[in-house]
Amino acid sequence: MYPDILIIDDSLTVRTDLQSALTAAGYRVTACSTMSSGQEELQRQPFALLILDVILPDGDGLDLLRVLKADPDRAATRVIVLSTESEVKSRVRGLVTGADEYVGKPYDPSYILRCVRRFLGPGPAGYPTPDRGLSERKILAIGARSTYLTVLAERLRIDRHDVTLTHSLEEAAQLLSITSVDCIVVDAAAPGIDADEVCRRLKRTATWASIPVLLLVDTPPQIRANGPLSPNLDVVTARSTNLTSVRARLRELLRQHSAESRQKGPPPSSKEGVSSLFNRLVAASGLPAGSARITLEQILLRAGIDAHTLTAEQLQAALPTLEDGLLVFMPADEVRSRLRAIAALARLAASTRA
């Protein structure tokens, strides 16, 4: 019997479109228009996945998400959050609260279907997952004060990309610490943006270095040939008023990156479970239970460490990176307290092994 999915969204169009797409793909779908009716359905039966709108007529969808993740019997429920609020703070809030995916509206139903298949496993026989084309990519744009970038972002959303606008690298880092993106667009002419420094930091951070970058400049691209970007991975293009040419460069960049990813194949997966030390790190971090694991895995990856094989020495070495990551989610005083506990955990693990 195939998993049940619950949709909670006050938009009849959203409910109808998603219910049709998911039912056609072989899923059993229940749809509700309010938080209270959704809560009744959740009490009535278990669901493998919840598609949840943030703004509901009778409450905040993230409050329901928080309650769901605090319930041991339902905490494992996968959750896709839908929202017109696509700003970084809203996305971080959703992901930290425990969402598995945050999708900005407007969205494409085939993208939602791929997310569902990714979380619930292969679909039933006869219901193939739609191929992921060069649209429907997750794009992070840096330089939100730029009118040009804002207009470009709106056009890319029409092209069915999921675009998040950020004002600075620091704001972008909040999102990159807890989720992945397919491409980063940087507007060199945006107020307050040092494009060379942004690109340099992106390429010096291990877990961001492989993300392709599209740099928008006023000066001819050849003048910036000696910058921090990789000629094999990234693209520098003019801020043309003809958005068609910029979109074409982006499509080519995504196509090239997609081809290279297929040649490399999927990353090797560990056959071992997550280390017991990592489980203790999760408990000591103070992060919300629903998002702590994925957040800490991303933070450790920034330090070049695999959570599956975490050792006491690696944990000790990762303390500065952990500090930077935790500061995104909690006050400095609490971070210092958590770091002391984590450092003590590393020392205890080292002495026990010795």
N, C-alpha and C positions, 0 to 999 in steps of 0.2 A: 504494500500500500504506500503510495507516494506521499511525501511530506505536505502538511497543510500550511498555507500562508495566510496571514491576516493583513489586510490593508486598512489603515485608519487615516482618512483624508476627507476634508469637508468639500472638496471639489468633485462634483459628479463626473466631470470629464476625466479627471485623473483616475477615479475609481473604475470607471467603465473601461478606459483604455488599458489600464494595467490588468484588470480582471480578465479582459478578453485575451491579451497577450499571454498571460501566465496560464490561463485555462487551455488555450490552444497549444501550449508547450507541455501539457500533461499534468499540471499542478492543480490541486484543489484549493480554491480561493474563497475566503470570506471577506466581505468589504463592509466597513462601517464609516459613518460620517462624523461621529463625535467621539471624544475621549471616553465618556461614560459608557457608550455602547461597546466601544473597544474593550474596556475593562470587563464588561459582562462576558464578552466572548472569550477573553483570556481566562476568566474563572470557569467557564463552561468546558473548555477543552484545551489541550496543549497545542501549540503551534511551533513549527520548526523555524519559521522566519516571520518577522514583522516588518512591514513597510509603513513608516510613520511620518506624518506631517508634523512640523514643529508648531505652526500656528493653527490651533483648533478652536471652534466656537466656544467650547466650555473649558479651555485650559491650555497649558503649555505641554506640547508633546514630549519635551525633554523631561518634564516632571514624571510622566508615565514611564519613560525609559529608565529613569533613576529608580523608581519603585520596582520595575521589572528586574533590573540587574541586582537589586538588594535581596530578591527572593531566591533562596538556594534552589528551589524547584524549577524556576524559570530563567535563571541567570544565563543558562547556555543558549537561550533563544537568540538567533542571529537577527540583527536589526539594521535596516537601511533607512536612513533619515532623509526625507525630502523637504526642501525649504526654498523659499524665494530669497532667504537671507544667506547670501553666498560669501559674505565677508569672512576674513580669517578668524576673527573672534568667535563668530557664530559657528564656523566649522570646528574649530578647536573645542568649543563648548560641547558640541554634539559628540565628537569623537572621544573626548575625555570622559563624558558621561557614560560611555559604553557602546556607542554606535559602531557597527562594523564598517559602514560606508556612509558618507554624507554626499548627497547628490543635489546640486542646485537646480532650481526650476528656471526656465523650461528644460526638460530632459527628453531623452529618446527612450521609448519602451524597450528597444532591443538592448540598450546599455543596462537597464535594470534587469533584464532577463539574464544577461551574462553575469551580473553580480550574483543573482540568485543561484545560478548554476555553479559559480565559484564557491559559494558558501555551502550549498547542499549536495554538491557532487554531481556527477553526470546525470543527465535526464533519462527518462524512460526510453526504451527502444522506439525508434520511429519519430523522435522529437529532437532533431539536431539543434545544437546551439548555433545561433547566427554568427557568421564570421565577424570579426572585429575589423572594420575598415580603417581608413586613415582619418575618419571623423570619430567622434565620441571619445576623444582623448582628454586626459586630465592635464590642464595647462595652468601653470602658476605664472602670473604676470607681476613684475616688480616695477613700481613707478606709478601708483594709482593717482597721484596728483596731476598726471599728464592727461589732458583732454584727448590727445591723439590715442593713447593707450586705452582709455575708457571706450572710445568709439570702436577701436579695433577689437576689444574684448566682446563688445556687443555683437559685432559681426561674426566673430568666432563662435559665439553661442548659437547664432543662427545656423552656423555650419555644424551644429550639434556637438561642439566641444564643451567640456565642463571647465569653465575658466574662473579662477580665483584671483582677484586684484589685491595686491599688497602695497603698502607705502614704502617699505624698506626691507633690507635683507633680514633685519632682526625679526620683523613681523613674518616674513616668509619662513624663517627658521622655525617658528612655532608650528607651522603646518608641516614642514618637512620632517620635524622630529617625531611626528605621529602617523604620517601617511606618505605614500609615494605619488609622484607625478610623472607624466610622460615627457614633458618639455617645460623649460623655463624661458619666458620672454622678458627681456630687460630693455627698458626705454632709457637710453643714455641721456636724452634731453629732459627727462622728468625732473622737476624741482627737488632738490635734496638728495639726488642720486649720484654717487660716484661710480659710474658704470665699471671702470677698470677694477676698482676695489671690490665691487660686488662680484664680478666674474672671477677675480683672483681667489676670493674666499670660497666661492662655489667649487672651484676646481681643486682647492687645497683640502677640502673636506672629503674624506674617503667615500662616504656613502652618497655624496652629491656629485662627485666628479664625473660619473658616467651619464648623468642626465644631460641631454642635448640642450644647448642654449641658443636662442635666437636673439641677437643683439641689434636693436634698432638705433641707427645713428643718423645725424645730419651730415657728417663728413663722409666723403667717399670711403667705402670699405677698405680699399688698399692702404689708406693712411694708418689704419689700426691693425695692420697685419702682424705686428710684433707684440700684440696685447696678450693677455693671459689665456685666451680661448684656444682650443685645439682646432686646427684646420680640418682634421679628420672627423670631428664630432659636432662642431658648432658652426653656426652661420652668422655672418655680419651683413646686414642689409640696410639700405637707406629707408628713412621714414617717409615713404612715398605717400602722396595723397591718393594714389591709386591703390586702394587696399587689396585689389585683386592680385597685384604682384607680390605683396607681402604675404598674403595667404598662400600663394603658390610656393614661395620660399619655405614657408612653414610646412606645407604638405610634403615637399621634397625632403626636408629635414626629418620629418616623422617617417617617411618611407625608407630613407637611408638607415635610420636608427632601428626600424623594425626589421629590415633585412639583416643587419648585423646581429641583432638579438637572436634571430632564427639560426644564423650560422653558428653562433656560440652555443645554442641550446639552452635548456632550462638550467638554473643553478643547481649544483649538487645538493641533495637533501640528506640531512643527517638521519641515520637509522636509529640513533639513540634518542631517548626522551630528553626533555629539558633537564639540565643538571639540578640536583637537589639544592645546590648553592643558589642557583637562579631563583628557585621557588622561595627560598628564604629572603633573597633580595626583594622579591615582589612584596612579601609581607612587611619588610622593613621600610619600604619606600614611602609609604603613606599615600600612594596614588590610588584613585578609585579602582575597586576590584574589577570592574568591567573593562578597563582600558590599561591597567598596569602592565600586563604582560607585553602587549604589542608596543607600548610606549617605551618600556625598558629595553626590549629587543632592538628598537630603532636607535636608542641612545647608545647602547653597547656597540652596535654596528658602526656608529660614528667613530668609535675608538678602535675599530677593527677587530671586535670580539664577537664570537658566536655564542649566543645564550645557551645553546645545547651543550657546549663544552667548557663553560665558564669555570675558571679555577680561582683560588684565593689570590694568587699573584696578579691575575688579570683584573680581578675586582679591585684590588688595591690601586693598580695603575689607572683604572678607569674612573677613579674618584673625581678628578677635575671635570671630566666629560659629564659624569652623572650630576655634578653640581650645576653645570650650565643647563642641562636638560630639565632638572627639577625646578629651576628658577622660573621656568615658563609657567609652571602650574601652582606654585605656592610661594608664600612670602620668604624673604631671605632668612629670617630667624628660624622658621620651620625647616628650611633646607639645611641649615647648619646642624640642627638637631638630628635630622635624618641622616646626614653624612656621618656624624659621630657614631650613630648606630650601625651604619653600613661598614664603616672602617673597623668597628669592633667585631662585626660579623666576619670580615675578611681575616682579621687576626685569629679569631677563634677557629675558622676553617683551616688556616695554615698550621696552627698548633695541633689541631686534632689529627691532621694528616701526618704531621711529623711524629 
